[in-house]
């Protein structure tokens, strides 16, 4: 999901995180003269993956690395933590190891069922609708690979409001076209006058889009809502002006 174009961050919430827990027996630690901090230091020192310089062999130079990372939690039990009276003390002698989950600080529920929450945030300046559409396409490819008891549910989709606003703007334009054509033609009785007023709608919208483009602004919920309101104002002004022009022509004024 993080590789989807426009995605900024992908964070998880409510999902269990694996944690290897080492439970030390305080009485055994005391018997061997050990402490919890010394055990932690030994585990940290033995579980390392470090670069170790380079070595020259003839004309070739090879990079060296010490790989001592523990692959299986059971390997921890074989770590030497001390030598007491010529006796080697292993971690298994003073502690037990548990491969489980860390203590949860938060839990997530969806429709009353335990869930893991994936939060996807877009990059600054990215198109919200395009990003969410691409994320949903990726999720459809991922879903078949998940276990049968894992389901993906969309909880919050911020593109819904934007799409609804776009659809509302489209409906407003269509309704305005039809109603204006009907009202103007009924009252003025001229197709030419009707066409002029209807033509004011796309011209006003085009001018607004040009302004948004040149100023670097984007089409969003606020700007599209403003356009929906402005269409009514533009049509109202166009009707008033055209009606006045019609009155002057009927009184004998030249159309020009």
C-alpha positions in Angstrom: 0.0 0.0 0.0 2.9 2.4 0.7 4.0 1.9 -2.9 0.7 3.2 -4.3 1.3 6.5 -6.1 0.4 9.5 -3.9 0.4 7.6 -0.6 2.4 9.4 2.1 2.2 7.2 5.2 0.7 3.8 6.1 0.3 3.2 9.9 -1.2 0.3 11.9 -3.4 0.4 15.0 -4.9 -2.3 17.2 -2.8 -5.1 15.6 -0.8 -7.4 17.8 3.0 -7.0 17.6 5.3 -9.9 18.1 7.5 -9.7 21.1 10.1 -12.2 22.5 9.8 -12.1 26.3 12.4 -13.3 28.7 11.2 -14.1 32.2 14.0 -14.3 34.7 13.8 -16.2 38.0 15.0 -13.7 40.7 16.1 -16.5 43.0 18.2 -18.2 40.4 19.7 -14.9 39.3 20.7 -14.2 42.9 22.2 -17.7 43.3 24.5 -17.1 40.2 25.2 -13.5 41.1 23.4 -12.1 38.0 21.0 -9.2 37.4 18.3 -8.5 34.9 20.4 -5.7 33.4 23.3 -8.0 32.8 21.1 -10.5 31.2 19.7 -7.8 28.9 23.2 -6.7 28.0 24.3 -10.2 27.1 21.3 -10.8 24.9 21.9 -7.5 23.1 25.5 -8.3 22.6 24.9 -11.8 21.2 22.1 -10.7 18.9 24.0 -8.4 16.5 24.5 -8.0 12.8 27.5 -5.6 12.3 29.8 -4.5 9.5 33.4 -5.5 10.3 35.5 -3.7 7.9 37.1 -5.2 4.7 39.8 -7.5 3.7 42.1 -7.3 0.7 42.8 -10.5 -1.2 45.0 -9.8 -4.2 43.4 -7.1 -6.3 40.0 -7.7 -4.7 38.5 -6.1 -1.7 35.8 -7.9 0.3 33.4 -6.4 2.8 33.1 -8.4 6.0 30.0 -8.6 8.2 29.4 -10.5 11.5 26.0 -12.1 11.3 24.9 -13.2 14.8 21.2 -12.4 14.7 19.1 -15.0 16.4 16.7 -16.7 14.0 14.7 -18.7 16.4 13.6 -17.7 20.0 14.7 -21.1 21.3 18.3 -20.2 20.4 18.2 -17.6 23.3 18.1 -20.5 25.8 21.6 -21.6 24.7 23.2 -18.2 25.4 26.0 -18.3 28.0 25.2 -15.7 30.6 27.9 -16.6 33.2 30.5 -19.1 34.4 30.3 -20.1 38.1 32.7 -22.4 39.7 34.0 -23.6 36.3 30.3 -24.3 35.4 28.8 -22.7 32.4 25.5 -20.9 33.1 23.0 -20.8 30.2 20.0 -18.6 29.9 17.8 -21.6 30.3 19.2 -22.1 33.8 17.9 -18.7 35.0 15.0 -17.8 32.7 12.3 -18.9 30.4 11.6 -17.5 26.9 8.1 -16.9 25.5 7.3 -16.1 21.9 4.2 -14.0 22.0 2.7 -10.5 21.6 3.6 -7.3 23.3 1.1 -5.8 25.8 -1.5 -3.9 23.9 -1.9 -0.2 24.6 -4.9 0.1 22.3 -7.4 -2.2 20.6 -9.5 -1.8 17.5 -13.0 -3.0 16.8 -15.1 -2.9 13.6 -18.8 -3.6 13.9 -18.2 -5.2 17.3 -15.4 -7.5 16.0 -11.8 -7.4 16.9 -9.8 -5.8 14.0 -6.5 -4.2 12.9 -6.8 -0.7 11.7 -4.8 0.5 8.7 -4.5 4.3 8.3 -3.5 5.6 4.9 -2.6 9.2 4.5 -1.9 10.8 1.1 1.1 13.0 0.2 0.7 16.7 0.3 -0.7 17.9 -3.0 -1.8 14.5 -4.1 -5.3 14.0 -5.5 -7.5 12.3 -2.8 -9.9 10.6 -5.2 -7.1 9.2 -7.4 -5.1 7.9 -4.4 -8.1 6.2 -2.8 -9.1 4.7 -6.1 -5.6 3.2 -6.6 -5.5 2.0 -3.0 -8.8 0.1 -3.4 -7.5 -1.5 -6.6 -4.4 -2.7 -4.7 -6.6 -4.0 -1.9 -8.6 -6.1 -4.4 -5.3 -7.7 -5.5 -4.2 -8.3 -1.9 -7.5 -9.7 -0.5 -7.4 -13.1 -2.3 -3.9 -13.7 -0.8 -5.2 -13.2 2.8 -6.4 -16.0 5.1 -10.0 -17.0 4.6 -11.1 -15.5 8.0 -9.6 -12.1 7.3 -11.8 -9.5 5.7 -11.1 -6.0 4.5 -13.7 -3.3 5.4 -13.5 0.4 4.6 -14.3 2.4 7.8 -13.5 5.9 6.6 -13.3 7.0 3.0 -12.6 10.7 2.6 -13.2 10.6 -1.2 -16.9 9.9 -0.7 -17.7 13.6 0.2 -15.7 14.8 -2.7 -17.4 12.5 -5.2 -20.8 13.4 -3.8 -20.0 17.1 -4.2 -18.9 16.5 -7.8 -22.2 14.6 -8.5 -24.2 17.4 -6.8 -22.4 20.0 -9.0 -23.3 17.9 -12.1 -26.9 17.6 -11.0 -27.0 21.4 -10.3 -25.7 22.2 -13.8 -28.2 19.8 -15.5 -31.2 21.0 -13.5 -30.2 24.6 -14.1 -29.9 24.1 -17.8 -33.4 22.4 -18.0 -35.2 24.8 -15.7 -33.6 28.0 -17.1 -34.4 26.9 -20.7 -38.0 26.2 -19.8 -38.6 29.4 -17.7 -36.9 31.8 -20.0 -38.5 30.4 -23.1 -42.0 30.5 -21.5 -41.7 34.1 -20.4 -39.6 35.6 -23.2 -40.8 33.3 -26.0 -37.4 33.4 -27.8 -35.0 30.6 -28.4 -32.2 33.0 -29.0 -32.6 34.7 -25.6 -32.9 31.2 -24.0 -29.6 30.1 -25.7 -27.8 33.3 -24.5 -28.7 32.8 -20.9 -27.9 29.1 -20.9 -24.6 29.9 -22.6 -23.7 32.0 -19.5 -23.4 28.9 -17.3 -20.5 27.1 -19.1 -18.8 30.4 -19.7 -18.9 31.3 -16.0 -17.7 27.8 -15.0 -14.9 27.9 -17.6 -13.8 31.3 -16.3 -13.8 30.0 -12.7 -11.8 26.9 -13.6 -9.2 29.1 -15.5 -8.9 31.2 -12.4 -8.4 28.2 -10.1 -5.8 26.8 -12.5 -3.8 30.0 -12.7 -3.8 30.6 -9.0 -2.8 27.0 -8.2 -6.0 26.2 -6.3 -7.8 22.8 -6.7 -11.3 21.6 -7.1 -12.4 20.6 -3.6 -15.6 20.5 -1.6 -15.5 24.3 -0.8 -14.7 25.4 -4.4 -17.3 23.0 -5.9 -19.9 24.1 -3.4 -19.2 27.7 -4.3 -19.6 26.9 -8.0 -23.0 25.3 -7.3 -24.1 28.5 -5.5 -22.6 30.8 -8.2 -24.5 29.1 -11.0 -27.7 30.4 -9.6 -26.3 33.9 -9.2 -24.9 33.9 -12.7 -28.3 32.7 -14.2 -30.2 35.3 -12.2 -28.0 38.1 -13.3 -28.1 36.9 -16.9 -31.9 36.8 -16.9 -32.2 40.4 -15.4 -29.7 41.8 -18.0 -31.3 40.0 -21.0 -34.8 41.0 -19.9 -33.7 44.6 -19.7 -32.1 44.3 -23.2 -35.3 42.8 -24.6 -37.3 45.7 -23.1 -35.1 48.3 -24.8 -35.2 46.5 -28.2 -39.0 46.3 -28.0 -39.0 50.1 -27.4 -37.1 50.6 -30.6 -33.4 50.4 -29.6 -31.0 48.8 -31.9 -29.8 45.3 -30.9 -26.1 46.3 -31.2 
